[in-house]
Amino acid sequence: MPLVAIVVAALAIGFEQLIQWKYGPMGIIAFVALTIGLKAKNTMVSSIGAVILVMLLAQSG
């Protein structure tokens, strides 16, 4: 069980660093808003984070 938690944490940190490298501070803010919204089961906050991420993805494509 602890090994699984370490692997999941490492993947989350790696994904967060990838978002920050590719999309800058706005990407990290969107990712954090999405994560907090999902954990708190707050659809408004998670929707805002998801919309910002989609806008960043559409802009770079």
C-alpha distance matrix in Angstrom:
0.0 3.8 5.4 5.2 6.5 8.8 10.1 10.8 12.5 14.4 15.6 16.7 18.6 20.1 21.3 22.7 24.6 26.0 27.3 28.8 30.4 31.9 32.9 33.2 32.9 33.6 30.7 28.3 30.0 29.6 25.9 25.3 27.6 25.8 22.3 23.8 25.7 22.9 20.7 23.9 25.1 28.3 29.9 32.6 30.4 28.1 31.3 32.9 30.0 30.1 33.8 33.9 31.4 33.6 36.7 35.3 34.4 37.8 39.6 38.2 38.8
3.8 0.0 3.8 5.4 5.1 6.2 8.7 9.9 10.5 12.3 14.3 15.3 16.5 18.3 20.0 21.0 22.5 24.3 25.8 26.9 28.5 30.3 31.3 31.3 30.9 32.0 29.3 26.6 28.4 28.5 24.8 23.9 26.6 25.3 21.7 23.0 25.4 23.0 20.6 23.7 25.5 28.4 30.2 32.5 30.0 27.9 31.3 32.5 29.4 29.8 33.5 33.2 30.8 33.2 36.1 34.4 33.7 37.3 38.8 37.3 38.2
5.4 3.8 0.0 3.8 5.4 5.1 6.2 8.6 9.9 10.6 12.4 14.3 15.4 16.4 18.4 19.9 21.1 22.5 24.4 25.8 26.9 28.6 30.0 30.3 30.3 31.5 28.5 26.1 28.3 28.3 24.5 24.2 27.0 25.5 22.1 24.0 26.4 23.8 22.0 25.4 26.8 29.6 31.0 33.3 30.8 28.4 31.5 32.7 29.4 29.5 33.2 32.7 30.0 32.3 35.2 33.4 32.3 36.0 37.4 35.6 36.4
5.2 5.4 3.8 0.0 3.8 5.4 5.1 6.1 8.5 9.8 10.6 12.3 14.2 15.3 16.5 18.3 20.0 21.0 22.6 24.3 25.7 27.0 28.2 28.8 28.8 29.6 26.5 24.3 26.4 25.9 22.1 22.0 24.6 22.7 19.4 21.5 23.5 20.7 19.2 22.7 23.8 26.7 27.9 30.3 28.0 25.4 28.4 29.8 26.6 26.5 30.2 30.0 27.3 29.4 32.4 30.9 29.7 33.2 34.9 33.3 33.9
6.5 5.1 5.4 3.8 0.0 3.8 5.5 5.2 6.1 8.5 9.9 10.5 12.2 14.1 15.3 16.4 18.3 19.9 21.1 22.5 24.2 25.8 26.6 26.8 26.4 27.3 24.5 21.9 23.7 23.6 19.9 19.3 21.9 20.4 16.9 18.6 21.0 18.5 16.6 20.0 21.5 24.3 25.8 28.0 25.5 23.3 26.5 27.6 24.5 24.8 28.5 28.2 25.7 28.2 31.0 29.5 28.8 32.3 33.8 32.4 33.4
8.8 6.2 5.1 5.4 3.8 0.0 3.8 5.5 5.1 6.1 8.6 9.9 10.5 12.1 14.2 15.2 16.4 18.3 20.0 21.0 22.3 24.3 25.5 25.5 25.3 26.7 23.9 21.3 23.5 23.8 20.1 19.6 22.6 21.5 18.1 20.0 22.7 20.6 18.8 22.2 24.0 26.4 27.9 29.8 26.9 24.7 27.9 28.7 25.3 25.7 29.3 28.5 25.9 28.5 31.1 29.1 28.5 32.2 33.3 31.6 32.8
10.1 8.7 6.2 5.1 5.5 3.8 0.0 3.8 5.4 5.1 6.2 8.6 9.9 10.5 12.2 14.2 15.3 16.4 18.4 19.9 20.9 22.5 24.0 24.5 24.8 25.9 22.8 20.7 23.2 23.0 19.3 19.5 22.5 20.9 17.9 20.3 22.7 20.4 19.2 22.9 24.2 26.5 27.5 29.4 26.7 24.2 27.0 27.9 24.4 24.4 27.9 27.2 24.3 26.6 29.4 27.4 26.3 30.0 31.3 29.4 30.2
10.8 9.9 8.6 6.1 5.2 5.5 3.8 0.0 3.8 5.4 5.1 6.2 8.7 9.8 10.5 12.2 14.3 15.3 16.5 18.3 19.9 21.1 22.1 22.8 22.8 23.5 20.3 18.3 20.5 20.0 16.2 16.4 19.1 17.3 14.3 16.8 19.0 16.6 15.5 19.3 20.4 22.7 23.7 25.7 23.1 20.5 23.4 24.4 21.0 21.0 24.6 24.2 21.4 23.7 26.6 24.9 23.9 27.5 29.0 27.5 28.4
12.5 10.5 9.9 8.5 6.1 5.1 5.4 3.8 0.0 3.8 5.4 5.1 6.2 8.5 9.9 10.5 12.3 14.2 15.4 16.5 18.2 20.0 20.8 20.9 20.6 21.7 18.9 16.3 18.5 18.7 15.0 14.6 17.7 16.6 13.4 15.5 18.3 16.5 15.1 18.6 20.4 22.3 23.6 25.2 22.2 20.1 23.2 23.7 20.3 20.9 24.4 23.4 20.9 23.7 26.2 24.3 23.9 27.6 28.7 27.2 28.5
14.4 12.3 10.6 9.8 8.5 6.1 5.1 5.4 3.8 0.0 3.8 5.5 5.2 6.1 8.6 9.8 10.6 12.3 14.3 15.3 16.3 18.3 19.8 19.9 20.2 21.7 18.7 16.4 19.2 19.5 15.9 16.1 19.5 18.4 15.7 18.2 20.9 19.3 18.4 21.8 23.5 25.2 26.1 27.5 24.4 22.2 25.0 25.3 21.6 22.0 25.3 24.0 21.2 23.9 26.3 23.9 23.3 27.1 27.9 26.0 27.3
15.6 14.3 12.4 10.6 9.9 8.6 6.2 5.1 5.4 3.8 0.0 3.8 5.5 5.0 6.1 8.5 9.8 10.5 12.3 14.2 15.2 16.4 17.9 18.7 19.3 20.3 16.9 15.2 18.1 17.7 14.0 15.0 18.1 16.5 14.2 17.2 19.5 17.6 17.3 21.0 22.1 23.7 24.2 25.7 22.8 20.2 22.6 23.2 19.5 19.3 22.6 21.7 18.6 20.9 23.5 21.3 20.3 24.0 25.2 23.2 24.3
16.7 15.3 14.3 12.3 10.5 9.9 8.6 6.2 5.1 5.5 3.8 0.0 3.8 5.4 5.1 6.1 8.6 9.9 10.6 12.3 14.2 15.4 16.1 16.6 16.7 17.4 14.3 12.2 14.7 14.5 10.7 11.3 14.5 13.1 10.6 13.6 16.0 14.5 14.2 17.7 19.0 20.4 21.0 22.3 19.3 16.9 19.6 19.9 16.2 16.5 19.9 18.9 16.1 18.8 21.3 19.3 18.8 22.5 23.6 22.2 23.5
18.6 16.5 15.4 14.2 12.2 10.5 9.9 8.7 6.2 5.2 5.5 3.8 0.0 3.8 5.5 5.0 6.2 8.6 9.9 10.5 12.2 14.2 15.2 15.0 15.0 16.6 13.8 11.3 14.2 14.9 11.5 11.7 15.3 14.8 12.5 15.0 17.9 17.0 16.5 19.7 21.5 22.5 23.3 24.1 20.8 18.8 21.5 21.2 17.5 18.3 21.3 19.6 17.1 20.1 22.1 19.6 19.5 23.3 23.8 22.1 24.0
20.1 18.3 16.4 15.3 14.1 12.1 10.5 9.8 8.5 6.1 5.0 5.4 3.8 0.0 3.8 5.4 5.1 6.2 8.7 9.9 10.5 12.3 14.1 14.5 15.4 17.0 13.8 12.2 15.6 15.9 12.6 13.9 17.3 16.4 14.7 17.7 20.1 19.1 19.2 22.4 23.8 24.7 25.0 25.8 22.7 20.4 22.6 22.3 18.5 18.8 21.6 19.8 16.8 19.5 21.5 18.7 18.1 21.9 22.4 20.2 21.8
21.3 20.0 18.4 16.5 15.3 14.2 12.2 10.5 9.9 8.6 6.1 5.1 5.5 3.8 0.0 3.8 5.4 5.0 6.2 8.6 9.8 10.6 11.9 12.9 14.0 14.7 11.2 10.2 13.4 12.9 9.7 11.7 14.7 13.4 12.2 15.6 17.5 16.5 17.2 20.4 21.4 22.1 22.0 22.7 19.8 17.3 19.2 19.1 15.3 15.2 18.0 16.5 13.3 15.8 18.0 15.5 14.7 18.5 19.3 17.5 18.9
22.7 21.0 19.9 18.3 16.4 15.2 14.2 12.2 10.5 9.8 8.5 6.1 5.0 5.4 3.8 0.0 3.8 5.4 5.2 6.2 8.6 10.0 10.4 10.5 10.8 11.9 8.9 6.9 10.3 10.6 7.5 8.9 12.3 11.9 10.8 13.6 15.9 15.7 16.2 19.0 20.4 20.6 20.9 21.2 17.9 16.0 18.1 17.4 13.6 14.4 17.0 15.0 12.4 15.6 17.2 14.6 14.8 18.6 18.9 17.5 19.5
24.6 22.5 21.1 20.0 18.3 16.4 15.3 14.3 12.3 10.6 9.8 8.6 6.2 5.1 5.4 3.8 0.0 3.8 5.4 5.0 6.0 8.5 9.9 9.6 10.6 12.6 10.0 8.4 12.1 13.0 10.6 12.0 15.4 15.4 14.5 17.1 19.5 19.5 19.9 22.6 24.1 24.3 24.5 24.5 21.1 19.5 21.3 20.2 16.5 17.3 19.5 17.0 14.5 17.5 18.7 15.5 15.8 19.5 19.2 17.3 19.6
26.0 24.3 22.5 21.0 19.9 18.3 16.4 15.3 14.2 12.3 10.5 9.9 8.6 6.2 5.0 5.4 3.8 0.0 3.8 5.5 5.1 6.1 8.3 9.4 11.5 12.7 9.6 9.4 13.2 13.2 11.0 13.4 16.3 15.7 15.4 18.4 20.3 20.0 21.1 23.9 24.9 24.9 24.5 24.6 21.6 19.5 20.8 20.0 16.3 16.4 18.3 16.0 13.0 15.5 16.7 13.5 13.0 16.7 16.7 14.3 16.2
27.3 25.8 24.4 22.6 21.1 20.0 18.4 16.5 15.4 14.3 12.3 10.6 9.9 8.7 6.2 5.2 5.4 3.8 0.0 3.8 5.5 5.3 5.6 7.1 8.8 9.3 5.9 6.3 9.9 9.5 7.9 10.6 13.2 12.7 13.1 16.0 17.6 17.7 19.1 21.6 22.4 22.1 21.5 21.3 18.3 16.4 17.5 16.3 12.7 13.0 14.7 12.3 9.4 12.3 13.3 10.2 10.4 14.1 14.1 12.4 14.7
28.8 26.9 25.8 24.3 22.5 21.0 19.9 18.3 16.5 15.3 14.2 12.3 10.5 9.9 8.6 6.2 5.0 5.5 3.8 0.0 3.8 5.6 5.4 4.6 6.1 8.0 5.9 5.4 9.0 10.1 9.2 10.9 13.7 14.3 14.5 16.8 18.8 19.5 20.5 22.7 24.0 23.3 23.2 22.5 19.2 18.0 19.2 17.5 14.0 15.2 16.5 13.4 11.5 14.6 14.9 11.6 12.7 16.2 15.3 13.8 16.7
30.4 28.5 26.9 25.7 24.2 22.3 20.9 19.9 18.2 16.3 15.2 14.2 12.2 10.5 9.8 8.6 6.0 5.1 5.5 3.8 0.0 3.8 5.9 5.7 8.7 10.7 8.8 9.2 12.7 13.5 12.6 14.7 17.4 17.7 18.0 20.5 22.4 22.9 24.0 26.3 27.5 26.9 26.5 25.9 22.8 21.4 22.3 20.6 17.3 17.9 19.0 16.0 13.7 16.3 16.4 12.7 13.3 16.6 15.3 13.0 15.8
31.9 30.3 28.6 27.0 25.8 24.3 22.5 21.1 20.0 18.3 16.4 15.4 14.2 12.3 10.6 10.0 8.5 6.1 5.3 5.6 3.8 0.0 3.8 6.0 9.5 10.2 8.0 9.8 13.0 12.8 12.4 15.2 17.3 17.2 18.1 20.8 22.2 22.6 24.2 26.5 27.2 26.5 25.6 24.9 22.2 20.5 20.9 19.3 16.2 16.2 16.8 14.0 11.5 13.5 13.5 9.7 9.8 13.0 11.8 9.3 12.1
32.9 31.3 30.0 28.2 26.6 25.5 24.0 22.1 20.8 19.8 17.9 16.1 15.2 14.1 11.9 10.4 9.9 8.3 5.6 5.4 5.9 3.8 0.0 3.8 6.8 6.6 4.9 7.6 10.0 9.9 10.4 13.1 14.7 15.0 16.5 18.8 19.9 20.8 22.7 24.5 25.2 24.0 23.0 21.9 19.3 18.0 18.1 16.1 13.3 13.7 13.9 10.7 8.9 11.3 10.7 7.0 8.4 11.4 10.0 8.6 11.9
33.2 31.3 30.3 28.8 26.8 25.5 24.5 22.8 20.9 19.9 18.7 16.6 15.0 14.5 12.9 10.5 9.6 9.4 7.1 4.6 5.7 6.0 3.8 0.0 3.8 5.6 5.5 6.7 9.0 10.3 11.0 12.7 14.6 15.7 16.9 18.7 20.2 21.6 23.0 24.5 25.7 24.4 24.0 22.6 19.6 18.9 19.5 17.0 14.2 15.6 15.8 12.3 11.3 14.2 13.3 9.9 12.0 14.8 13.0 12.0 15.5
32.9 30.9 30.3 28.8 26.4 25.3 24.8 22.8 20.6 20.2 19.3 16.7 15.0 15.4 14.0 10.8 10.6 11.5 8.8 6.1 8.7 9.5 6.8 3.8 0.0 3.8 5.4 5.1 6.2 8.7 9.9 10.6 12.3 14.2 15.3 16.4 18.1 20.0 21.1 22.2 23.7 22.2 22.1 20.5 17.3 17.2 18.1 15.3 12.8 14.9 15.3 11.7 11.5 14.9 13.9 11.2 13.9 16.6 15.0 14.8 18.3
33.6 32.0 31.5 29.6 27.3 26.7 25.9 23.5 21.7 21.7 20.3 17.4 16.6 17.0 14.7 11.9 12.6 12.7 9.3 8.0 10.7 10.2 6.6 5.6 3.8 0.0 3.8 5.5 5.1 6.2 8.6 9.9 10.5 12.2 14.2 15.3 16.3 18.3 20.0 20.9 21.9 20.0 19.5 17.6 14.7 14.7 15.0 12.0 9.8 11.9 11.7 8.0 8.5 11.7 10.5 8.4 11.6 13.9 12.5 13.1 16.4
30.7 29.3 28.5 26.5 24.5 23.9 22.8 20.3 18.9 18.7 16.9 14.3 13.8 13.8 11.2 8.9 10.0 9.6 5.9 5.9 8.8 8.0 4.9 5.5 5.4 3.8 0.0 3.8 5.4 5.1 6.1 8.6 9.8 10.5 12.2 14.1 15.2 16.5 18.3 19.8 20.6 19.3 18.6 17.5 14.5 13.5 14.1 11.9 8.9 10.2 10.9 7.6 6.4 9.9 9.8 7.2 9.4 12.5 11.9 11.8 14.7
28.3 26.6 26.1 24.3 21.9 21.3 20.7 18.3 16.3 16.4 15.2 12.2 11.3 12.2 10.2 6.9 8.4 9.4 6.3 5.4 9.2 9.8 7.6 6.7 5.1 5.5 3.8 0.0 3.8 5.4 5.0 6.0 8.5 9.8 10.4 12.0 13.9 15.3 16.3 17.9 19.4 18.4 18.4 17.5 14.1 13.3 14.8 12.8 9.5 11.6 13.1 10.1 9.1 12.9 13.3 11.0 12.9 16.1 15.7 15.4 18.3
30.0 28.4 28.3 26.4 23.7 23.5 23.2 20.5 18.5 19.2 18.1 14.7 14.2 15.6 13.4 10.3 12.1 13.2 9.9 9.0 12.7 13.0 10.0 9.0 6.2 5.1 5.4 3.8 0.0 3.8 5.5 5.2 6.1 8.5 9.9 10.5 12.0 14.2 15.3 16.2 17.6 16.0 16.2 14.7 11.2 11.3 12.8 10.2 7.5 10.6 11.7 8.8 9.2 12.9 12.9 11.5 14.1 16.8 16.4 16.9 19.8
29.6 28.5 28.3 25.9 23.6 23.8 23.0 20.0 18.7 19.5 17.7 14.5 14.9 15.9 12.9 10.6 13.0 13.2 9.5 10.1 13.5 12.8 9.9 10.3 8.7 6.2 5.1 5.4 3.8 0.0 3.8 5.5 5.1 6.1 8.6 9.9 10.4 12.2 14.2 15.2 15.9 14.3 13.7 12.5 9.4 8.7 9.6 7.4 4.2 6.8 8.2 5.7 5.9 9.5 10.1 9.4 11.5 14.1 14.4 15.2 17.6
25.9 24.8 24.5 22.1 19.9 20.1 19.3 16.2 15.0 15.9 14.0 10.7 11.5 12.6 9.7 7.5 10.6 11.0 7.9 9.2 12.6 12.4 10.4 11.0 9.9 8.6 6.1 5.0 5.5 3.8 0.0 3.8 5.5 5.1 6.1 8.6 9.8 10.6 12.3 14.1 15.0 14.3 14.1 13.9 10.7 9.0 10.8 9.9 6.1 7.7 10.3 8.7 7.2 10.8 12.4 11.2 12.3 15.5 16.2 16.3 18.4
25.3 23.9 24.2 22.0 19.3 19.6 19.5 16.4 14.6 16.1 15.0 11.3 11.7 13.9 11.7 8.9 12.0 13.4 10.6 10.9 14.7 15.2 13.1 12.7 10.6 9.9 8.6 6.0 5.2 5.5 3.8 0.0 3.8 5.4 5.1 6.0 8.3 9.8 10.5 11.9 13.7 12.9 13.7 13.3 9.7 9.0 11.7 10.5 7.4 10.0 12.6 11.0 10.5 14.1 15.4 14.4 15.9 19.0 19.5 19.7 22.0
27.6 26.6 27.0 24.6 21.9 22.6 22.5 19.1 17.7 19.5 18.1 14.5 15.3 17.3 14.7 12.3 15.4 16.3 13.2 13.7 17.4 17.3 14.7 14.6 12.3 10.5 9.8 8.5 6.1 5.1 5.5 3.8 0.0 3.8 5.5 5.2 5.9 8.5 10.0 10.4 11.6 10.0 10.5 9.6 5.9 5.9 8.5 7.1 4.8 8.1 10.3 9.4 10.0 13.1 14.3 14.2 16.0 18.5 19.2 20.2 22.3
25.8 25.3 25.5 22.7 20.4 21.5 20.9 17.3 16.6 18.4 16.5 13.1 14.8 16.4 13.4 11.9 15.4 15.7 12.7 14.3 17.7 17.2 15.0 15.7 14.2 12.2 10.5 9.8 8.5 6.1 5.1 5.4 3.8 0.0 3.8 5.6 5.2 6.2 8.7 10.0 10.2 9.4 9.1 9.4 6.5 4.1 6.9 7.2 4.4 6.0 9.2 9.3 8.9 11.5 13.6 13.8 14.7 17.2 18.7 19.5 21.0
22.3 21.7 22.1 19.4 16.9 18.1 17.9 14.3 13.4 15.7 14.2 10.6 12.5 14.7 12.2 10.8 14.5 15.4 13.1 14.5 18.0 18.1 16.5 16.9 15.3 14.2 12.2 10.4 9.9 8.6 6.1 5.1 5.5 3.8 0.0 3.8 5.4 5.2 6.2 8.5 9.7 10.0 10.9 11.9 8.9 6.9 10.3 10.9 8.1 9.5 12.9 12.8 11.9 14.6 17.0 16.6 17.3 20.2 21.6 21.9 23.4
23.8 23.0 24.0 21.5 18.6 20.0 20.3 16.8 15.5 18.2 17.2 13.6 15.0 17.7 15.6 13.6 17.1 18.4 16.0 16.8 20.5 20.8 18.8 18.7 16.4 15.3 14.1 12.0 10.5 9.9 8.6 6.0 5.2 5.6 3.8 0.0 3.8 5.5 5.2 6.0 8.2 8.0 10.0 10.6 7.4 7.0 10.8 10.9 9.1 11.4 14.3 14.2 14.2 17.0 18.9 18.8 20.0 22.7 23.8 24.5 26.3
25.7 25.4 26.4 23.5 21.0 22.7 22.7 19.0 18.3 20.9 19.5 16.0 17.9 20.1 17.5 15.9 19.5 20.3 17.6 18.8 22.4 22.2 19.9 20.2 18.1 16.3 15.2 13.9 12.0 10.4 9.8 8.3 5.9 5.2 5.4 3.8 0.0 3.8 5.6 5.2 5.7 4.7 6.2 7.3 4.8 4.1 7.8 8.8 8.0 9.8 12.5 13.3 13.7 15.8 17.8 18.5 19.6 21.8 23.3 24.4 25.9
22.9 23.0 23.8 20.7 18.5 20.6 20.4 16.6 16.5 19.3 17.6 14.5 17.0 19.1 16.5 15.7 19.5 20.0 17.7 19.5 22.9 22.6 20.8 21.6 20.0 18.3 16.5 15.3 14.2 12.2 10.6 9.8 8.5 6.2 5.2 5.5 3.8 0.0 3.8 5.5 4.9 6.4 7.3 9.7 8.1 5.8 9.2 11.2 9.9 10.4 13.8 14.9 14.5 16.3 18.9 19.5 19.9 22.3 24.2 25.0 26.0
20.7 20.6 22.0 19.2 16.6 18.8 19.2 15.5 15.1 18.4 17.3 14.2 16.5 19.2 17.2 16.2 19.9 21.1 19.1 20.5 24.0 24.2 22.7 23.0 21.1 20.0 18.3 16.3 15.3 14.2 12.3 10.5 10.0 8.7 6.2 5.2 5.6 3.8 0.0 3.8 5.5 7.8 10.0 12.3 10.3 9.0 12.7 14.2 12.7 13.8 17.2 17.9 17.4 19.6 22.1 22.3 22.9 25.5 27.2 27.7 29.0
23.9 23.7 25.4 22.7 20.0 22.2 22.9 19.3 18.6 21.8 21.0 17.7 19.7 22.4 20.4 19.0 22.6 23.9 21.6 22.7 26.3 26.5 24.5 24.5 22.2 20.9 19.8 17.9 16.2 15.2 14.1 11.9 10.4 10.0 8.5 6.0 5.2 5.5 3.8 0.0 3.8 5.3 8.6 10.5 9.1 9.1 12.4 13.8 13.3 14.8 17.6 18.5 18.8 20.9 23.0 23.6 24.6 26.9 28.5 29.4 30.8
25.1 25.5 26.8 23.8 21.5 24.0 24.2 20.4 20.4 23.5 22.1 19.0 21.5 23.8 21.4 20.4 24.1 24.9 22.4 24.0 27.5 27.2 25.2 25.7 23.7 21.9 20.6 19.4 17.6 15.9 15.0 13.7 11.6 10.2 9.7 8.2 5.7 4.9 5.5 3.8 0.0 3.8 6.1 9.0 8.8 8.1 10.8 13.1 13.1 13.8 16.5 18.1 18.3 19.9 22.2 23.3 23.9 25.9 27.9 29.1 30.0
28.3 28.4 29.6 26.7 24.3 26.4 26.5 22.7 22.3 25.2 23.7 20.4 22.5 24.7 22.1 20.6 24.3 24.9 22.1 23.3 26.9 26.5 24.0 24.4 22.2 20.0 19.3 18.4 16.0 14.3 14.3 12.9 10.0 9.4 10.0 8.0 4.7 6.4 7.8 5.3 3.8 0.0 3.8 5.6 5.8 6.4 8.6 10.3 11.2 12.4 14.4 16.0 17.0 18.5 20.3 21.7 22.8 24.5 26.2 27.7 28.9
29.9 30.2 31.0 27.9 25.8 27.9 27.5 23.7 23.6 26.1 24.2 21.0 23.3 25.0 22.0 20.9 24.5 24.5 21.5 23.2 26.5 25.6 23.0 24.0 22.1 19.5 18.6 18.4 16.2 13.7 14.1 13.7 10.5 9.1 10.9 10.0 6.2 7.3 10.0 8.6 6.1 3.8 0.0 3.8 5.6 5.2 5.8 8.5 9.9 10.2 11.8 14.1 15.1 15.9 17.9 19.7 20.6 21.9 23.9 25.7 26.5
32.6 32.5 33.3 30.3 28.0 29.8 29.4 25.7 25.2 27.5 25.7 22.3 24.1 25.8 22.7 21.2 24.5 24.6 21.3 22.5 25.9 24.9 21.9 22.6 20.5 17.6 17.5 17.5 14.7 12.5 13.9 13.3 9.6 9.4 11.9 10.6 7.3 9.7 12.3 10.5 9.0 5.6 3.8 0.0 3.8 5.6 5.1 6.2 8.7 9.9 10.5 12.4 14.3 15.3 16.4 18.5 19.9 20.9 22.5 24.6 25.8
30.4 30.0 30.8 28.0 25.5 26.9 26.7 23.1 22.2 24.4 22.8 19.3 20.8 22.7 19.8 17.9 21.1 21.6 18.3 19.2 22.8 22.2 19.3 19.6 17.3 14.7 14.5 14.1 11.2 9.4 10.7 9.7 5.9 6.5 8.9 7.4 4.8 8.1 10.3 9.1 8.8 5.8 5.6 3.8 0.0 3.8 5.4 5.2 6.3 8.7 10.0 10.8 12.5 14.4 15.5 16.8 18.5 20.1 21.3 23.1 24.7
28.1 27.9 28.4 25.4 23.3 24.7 24.2 20.5 20.1 22.2 20.2 16.9 18.8 20.4 17.3 16.0 19.5 19.5 16.4 18.0 21.4 20.5 18.0 18.9 17.2 14.7 13.5 13.3 11.3 8.7 9.0 9.0 5.9 4.1 6.9 7.0 4.1 5.8 9.0 9.1 8.1 6.4 5.2 5.6 3.8 0.0 3.8 5.4 5.1 6.1 8.6 10.0 10.6 12.2 14.2 15.4 16.4 18.2 19.9 21.4 22.6
31.3 31.3 31.5 28.4 26.5 27.9 27.0 23.4 23.2 25.0 22.6 19.6 21.5 22.6 19.2 18.1 21.3 20.8 17.5 19.2 22.3 20.9 18.1 19.5 18.1 15.0 14.1 14.8 12.8 9.6 10.8 11.7 8.5 6.9 10.3 10.8 7.8 9.2 12.7 12.4 10.8 8.6 5.8 5.1 5.4 3.8 0.0 3.8 5.4 5.0 6.0 8.5 9.8 10.4 12.1 14.1 15.1 16.2 18.1 20.0 21.0
32.9 32.5 32.7 29.8 27.6 28.7 27.9 24.4 23.7 25.3 23.2 19.9 21.2 22.3 19.1 17.4 20.2 20.0 16.3 17.5 20.6 19.3 16.1 17.0 15.3 12.0 11.9 12.8 10.2 7.4 9.9 10.5 7.1 7.2 10.9 10.9 8.8 11.2 14.2 13.8 13.1 10.3 8.5 6.2 5.2 5.4 3.8 0.0 3.8 5.5 5.2 6.2 8.7 9.9 10.6 12.4 14.3 15.3 16.5 18.6 20.2
30.0 29.4 29.4 26.6 24.5 25.3 24.4 21.0 20.3 21.6 19.5 16.2 17.5 18.5 15.3 13.6 16.5 16.3 12.7 14.0 17.3 16.2 13.3 14.2 12.8 9.8 8.9 9.5 7.5 4.2 6.1 7.4 4.8 4.4 8.1 9.1 8.0 9.9 12.7 13.3 13.1 11.2 9.9 8.7 6.3 5.1 5.4 3.8 0.0 3.8 5.5 5.2 6.2 8.7 10.0 10.7 12.3 14.3 15.4 16.9 18.6
30.1 29.8 29.5 26.5 24.8 25.7 24.4 21.0 20.9 22.0 19.3 16.5 18.3 18.8 15.2 14.4 17.3 16.4 13.0 15.2 17.9 16.2 13.7 15.6 14.9 11.9 10.2 11.6 10.6 6.8 7.7 10.0 8.1 6.0 9.5 11.4 9.8 10.4 13.8 14.8 13.8 12.4 10.2 9.9 8.7 6.1 5.0 5.5 3.8 0.0 3.8 5.5 5.1 6.2 8.6 9.9 10.5 12.2 14.1 15.6 16.6
33.8 33.5 33.2 30.2 28.5 29.3 27.9 24.6 24.4 25.3 22.6 19.9 21.3 21.6 18.0 17.0 19.5 18.3 14.7 16.5 19.0 16.8 13.9 15.8 15.3 11.7 10.9 13.1 11.7 8.2 10.3 12.6 10.3 9.2 12.9 14.3 12.5 13.8 17.2 17.6 16.5 14.4 11.8 10.5 10.0 8.6 6.0 5.2 5.5 3.8 0.0 3.8 5.4 5.1 6.1 8.6 9.8 10.4 12.1 14.4 15.4
33.9 33.2 32.7 30.0 28.2 28.5 27.2 24.2 23.4 24.0 21.7 18.9 19.6 19.8 16.5 15.0 17.0 16.0 12.3 13.4 16.0 14.0 10.7 12.3 11.7 8.0 7.6 10.1 8.8 5.7 8.7 11.0 9.4 9.3 12.8 14.2 13.3 14.9 17.9 18.5 18.1 16.0 14.1 12.4 10.8 10.0 8.5 6.2 5.2 5.5 3.8 0.0 3.8 5.5 5.1 6.2 8.6 9.9 10.5 12.5 14.4
31.4 30.8 30.0 27.3 25.7 25.9 24.3 21.4 20.9 21.2 18.6 16.1 17.1 16.8 13.3 12.4 14.5 13.0 9.4 11.5 13.7 11.5 8.9 11.3 11.5 8.5 6.4 9.1 9.2 5.9 7.2 10.5 10.0 8.9 11.9 14.2 13.7 14.5 17.4 18.8 18.3 17.0 15.1 14.3 12.5 10.6 9.8 8.7 6.2 5.1 5.4 3.8 0.0 3.8 5.4 5.1 6.1 8.6 9.8 10.8 12.4
33.6 33.2 32.3 29.4 28.2 28.5 26.6 23.7 23.7 23.9 20.9 18.8 20.1 19.5 15.8 15.6 17.5 15.5 12.3 14.6 16.3 13.5 11.3 14.2 14.9 11.7 9.9 12.9 12.9 9.5 10.8 14.1 13.1 11.5 14.6 17.0 15.8 16.3 19.6 20.9 19.9 18.5 15.9 15.3 14.4 12.2 10.4 9.9 8.7 6.2 5.1 5.5 3.8 0.0 3.8 5.4 5.0 6.0 8.5 10.0 10.6
36.7 36.1 35.2 32.4 31.0 31.1 29.4 26.6 26.2 26.3 23.5 21.3 22.1 21.5 18.0 17.2 18.7 16.7 13.3 14.9 16.4 13.5 10.7 13.3 13.9 10.5 9.8 13.3 12.9 10.1 12.4 15.4 14.3 13.6 17.0 18.9 17.8 18.9 22.1 23.0 22.2 20.3 17.9 16.4 15.5 14.2 12.1 10.6 10.0 8.6 6.1 5.1 5.4 3.8 0.0 3.8 5.5 5.1 6.1 8.7 10.0
35.3 34.4 33.4 30.9 29.5 29.1 27.4 24.9 24.3 23.9 21.3 19.3 19.6 18.7 15.5 14.6 15.5 13.5 10.2 11.6 12.7 9.7 7.0 9.9 11.2 8.4 7.2 11.0 11.5 9.4 11.2 14.4 14.2 13.8 16.6 18.8 18.5 19.5 22.3 23.6 23.3 21.7 19.7 18.5 16.8 15.4 14.1 12.4 10.7 9.9 8.6 6.2 5.1 5.4 3.8 0.0 3.8 5.5 5.1 6.4 8.8
34.4 33.7 32.3 29.7 28.8 28.5 26.3 23.9 23.9 23.3 20.3 18.8 19.5 18.1 14.7 14.8 15.8 13.0 10.4 12.7 13.3 9.8 8.4 12.0 13.9 11.6 9.4 12.9 14.1 11.5 12.3 15.9 16.0 14.7 17.3 20.0 19.6 19.9 22.9 24.6 23.9 22.8 20.6 19.9 18.5 16.4 15.1 14.3 12.3 10.5 9.8 8.6 6.1 5.0 5.5 3.8 0.0 3.8 5.4 5.4 6.3
37.8 37.3 36.0 33.2 32.3 32.2 30.0 27.5 27.6 27.1 24.0 22.5 23.3 21.9 18.5 18.6 19.5 16.7 14.1 16.2 16.6 13.0 11.4 14.8 16.6 13.9 12.5 16.1 16.8 14.1 15.5 19.0 18.5 17.2 20.2 22.7 21.8 22.3 25.5 26.9 25.9 24.5 21.9 20.9 20.1 18.2 16.2 15.3 14.3 12.2 10.4 9.9 8.6 6.0 5.1 5.5 3.8 0.0 3.8 5.6 5.3
39.6 38.8 37.4 34.9 33.8 33.3 31.3 29.0 28.7 27.9 25.2 23.6 23.8 22.4 19.3 18.9 19.2 16.7 14.1 15.3 15.3 11.8 10.0 13.0 15.0 12.5 11.9 15.7 16.4 14.4 16.2 19.5 19.2 18.7 21.6 23.8 23.3 24.2 27.2 28.5 27.9 26.2 23.9 22.5 21.3 19.9 18.1 16.5 15.4 14.1 12.1 10.5 9.8 8.5 6.1 5.1 5.4 3.8 0.0 3.8 5.6
38.2 37.3 35.6 33.3 32.4 31.6 29.4 27.5 27.2 26.0 23.2 22.2 22.1 20.2 17.5 17.5 17.3 14.3 12.4 13.8 13.0 9.3 8.6 12.0 14.8 13.1 11.8 15.4 16.9 15.2 16.3 19.7 20.2 19.5 21.9 24.5 24.4 25.0 27.7 29.4 29.1 27.7 25.7 24.6 23.1 21.4 20.0 18.6 16.9 15.6 14.4 12.5 10.8 10.0 8.7 6.4 5.4 5.6 3.8 0.0 3.8
38.8 38.2 36.4 33.9 33.4 32.8 30.2 28.4 28.5 27.3 24.3 23.5 24.0 21.8 18.9 19.5 19.6 16.2 14.7 16.7 15.8 12.1 11.9 15.5 18.3 16.4 14.7 18.3 19.8 17.6 18.4 22.0 22.3 21.0 23.4 26.3 25.9 26.0 29.0 30.8 30.0 28.9 26.5 25.8 24.7 22.6 21.0 20.2 18.6 16.6 15.4 14.4 12.4 10.6 10.0 8.8 6.3 5.3 5.6 3.8 0.0
